[in-house]
Protein backbone atom coordinates (compact mmCIF):
# COMPACT_ATOMS: atom_id res chain seq x y z
CA UNK A 1 0.00 0.00 0.00
CA UNK A 2 1.70 3.11 -1.22
CA UNK A 3 0.40 6.59 -1.74
CA UNK A 4 -2.74 8.09 -0.30
CA UNK A 5 -5.65 5.71 -0.05
CA UNK A 6 -9.03 7.23 0.69
CA UNK A 7 -12.09 5.22 1.62
CA UNK A 8 -15.37 5.56 -0.31
CA UNK A 9 -16.78 7.54 2.62
CA UNK A 10 -13.81 9.91 2.38
CA UNK A 11 -14.48 10.31 -1.33
CA UNK A 12 -18.11 11.24 -0.66
CA UNK A 13 -17.03 13.72 2.02
CA UNK A 14 -14.51 15.28 -0.37
CA UNK A 15 -17.19 15.65 -3.07
CA UNK A 16 -19.56 17.33 -0.59
CA UNK A 17 -16.86 19.73 0.62
CA UNK A 18 -15.93 20.54 -2.98
CA UNK A 19 -19.60 21.23 -3.77
CA UNK A 20 -19.81 23.53 -0.73
CA UNK A 21 -16.69 25.37 -1.89
CA UNK A 22 -18.16 25.78 -5.36
CA UNK A 23 -21.44 27.14 -3.98
CA UNK A 24 -19.58 29.46 -1.63
CA UNK A 25 -17.48 30.76 -4.51
CA UNK A 26 -20.62 31.39 -6.56
CA UNK A 27 -22.17 33.32 -3.67
CA UNK A 28 -18.95 35.30 -3.28
CA UNK A 29 -18.95 36.27 -6.96
CA UNK A 30 -22.69 36.69 -7.51
CA UNK A 31 -23.91 37.80 -4.08
CA UNK A 32 -26.34 40.67 -4.49
CA UNK A 33 -25.19 42.49 -1.34
CA UNK A 34 -21.91 43.03 0.46
CA UNK A 35 -23.02 41.10 3.59
CA UNK A 36 -23.77 38.08 1.37
CA UNK A 37 -20.23 38.23 0.06
CA UNK A 38 -18.79 38.53 3.58
CA UNK A 39 -20.70 35.45 4.70
CA UNK A 40 -19.50 33.59 1.60
CA UNK A 41 -15.90 34.57 2.34
CA UNK A 42 -16.31 33.36 5.92
CA UNK A 43 -17.76 30.08 4.67
CA UNK A 44 -14.84 29.60 2.30
CA UNK A 45 -12.38 30.28 5.12
CA UNK A 46 -14.05 27.62 7.28
CA UNK A 47 -13.91 25.16 4.37
CA UNK A 48 -10.22 25.96 3.87
CA UNK A 49 -9.51 25.48 7.57
CA UNK A 50 -11.26 22.12 7.56
CA UNK A 51 -9.33 21.17 4.42
CA UNK A 52 -6.06 21.93 6.19
CA UNK A 53 -7.14 19.79 9.14
CA UNK A 54 -8.06 16.96 6.76
CA UNK A 55 -4.66 17.30 5.10
CA UNK A 56 -2.97 17.05 8.50
CA UNK A 57 -4.87 13.83 9.21
CA UNK A 58 -4.09 12.30 5.82
CA UNK A 59 -0.41 13.22 5.86
CA UNK A 60 0.05 12.60 9.58
CA UNK A 61 1.71 15.98 10.09
CA UNK A 62 0.78 18.22 13.00
CA UNK A 63 2.32 21.19 11.18
CA UNK A 64 -0.84 21.54 9.09
CA UNK A 65 -2.94 21.73 12.27
CA UNK A 66 -0.86 24.69 13.41
CA UNK A 67 -1.34 26.33 10.03
CA UNK A 68 -5.09 25.65 10.18
CA UNK A 69 -5.29 27.21 13.66
CA UNK A 70 -3.49 30.39 12.60
CA UNK A 71 -5.47 30.60 9.34
CA UNK A 72 -8.79 30.17 11.19
CA UNK A 73 -7.92 32.85 13.74
CA UNK A 74 -6.83 35.33 11.07
CA UNK A 75 -9.92 34.60 8.98
CA UNK A 76 -12.15 35.23 12.00
CA UNK A 77 -10.47 38.55 12.77
CA UNK A 78 -10.74 39.54 9.12
CA UNK A 79 -14.46 38.77 8.92
CA UNK A 80 -15.15 40.67 12.15
CA UNK A 81 -13.20 43.68 10.83
CA UNK A 82 -15.12 43.68 7.55
CA UNK A 83 -18.44 43.29 9.38
CA UNK A 84 -17.63 46.27 11.59
CA UNK A 85 -16.67 48.34 8.55
CA UNK A 86 -19.98 47.46 6.90
CA UNK A 87 -21.88 48.32 10.06
CA UNK A 88 -20.17 51.72 10.38
CA UNK A 89 -20.86 52.43 6.72
CA UNK A 90 -24.60 51.85 7.23
CA UNK A 91 -24.75 54.12 10.29
CA UNK A 92 -23.09 57.06 8.55
C-alpha positions as CSV (number, residue, x, y, z in Angstrom):
1,X,0.0,0.0,0.0
2,X,1.7,3.1,-1.2
3,X,0.4,6.6,-1.7
4,X,-2.7,8.1,-0.3
5,X,-5.7,5.7,-0.1
6,X,-9.0,7.2,0.7
7,X,-12.1,5.2,1.6
8,X,-15.4,5.6,-0.3
9,X,-16.8,7.5,2.6
10,X,-13.8,9.9,2.4
11,X,-14.5,10.3,-1.3
12,X,-18.1,11.2,-0.7
13,X,-17.0,13.7,2.0
14,X,-14.5,15.3,-0.4
15,X,-17.2,15.7,-3.1
16,X,-19.6,17.3,-0.6
17,X,-16.9,19.7,0.6
18,X,-15.9,20.5,-3.0
19,X,-19.6,21.2,-3.8
20,X,-19.8,23.5,-0.7
21,X,-16.7,25.4,-1.9
22,X,-18.2,25.8,-5.4
23,X,-21.4,27.1,-4.0
24,X,-19.6,29.5,-1.6
25,X,-17.5,30.8,-4.5
26,X,-20.6,31.4,-6.6
27,X,-22.2,33.3,-3.7
28,X,-19.0,35.3,-3.3
29,X,-18.9,36.3,-7.0
30,X,-22.7,36.7,-7.5
31,X,-23.9,37.8,-4.1
32,X,-26.3,40.7,-4.5
33,X,-25.2,42.5,-1.3
34,X,-21.9,43.0,0.5
35,X,-23.0,41.1,3.6
36,X,-23.8,38.1,1.4
37,X,-20.2,38.2,0.1
38,X,-18.8,38.5,3.6
39,X,-20.7,35.4,4.7
40,X,-19.5,33.6,1.6
41,X,-15.9,34.6,2.3
42,X,-16.3,33.4,5.9
43,X,-17.8,30.1,4.7
44,X,-14.8,29.6,2.3
45,X,-12.4,30.3,5.1
46,X,-14.1,27.6,7.3
47,X,-13.9,25.2,4.4
48,X,-10.2,26.0,3.9
49,X,-9.5,25.5,7.6
50,X,-11.3,22.1,7.6
51,X,-9.3,21.2,4.4
52,X,-6.1,21.9,6.2
53,X,-7.1,19.8,9.1
54,X,-8.1,17.0,6.8
55,X,-4.7,17.3,5.1
56,X,-3.0,17.1,8.5
57,X,-4.9,13.8,9.2
58,X,-4.1,12.3,5.8
59,X,-0.4,13.2,5.9
60,X,0.0,12.6,9.6
61,X,1.7,16.0,10.1
62,X,0.8,18.2,13.0
63,X,2.3,21.2,11.2
64,X,-0.8,21.5,9.1
65,X,-2.9,21.7,12.3
66,X,-0.9,24.7,13.4
67,X,-1.3,26.3,10.0
68,X,-5.1,25.7,10.2
69,X,-5.3,27.2,13.7
70,X,-3.5,30.4,12.6
71,X,-5.5,30.6,9.3
72,X,-8.8,30.2,11.2
73,X,-7.9,32.8,13.7
74,X,-6.8,35.3,11.1
75,X,-9.9,34.6,9.0
76,X,-12.2,35.2,12.0
77,X,-10.5,38.5,12.8
78,X,-10.7,39.5,9.1
79,X,-14.5,38.8,8.9
80,X,-15.2,40.7,12.1
81,X,-13.2,43.7,10.8
82,X,-15.1,43.7,7.5
83,X,-18.4,43.3,9.4
84,X,-17.6,46.3,11.6
85,X,-16.7,48.3,8.6
86,X,-20.0,47.5,6.9
87,X,-21.9,48.3,10.1
88,X,-20.2,51.7,10.4
89,X,-20.9,52.4,6.7
90,X,-24.6,51.8,7.2
91,X,-24.7,54.1,10.3
92,X,-23.1,57.1,8.6
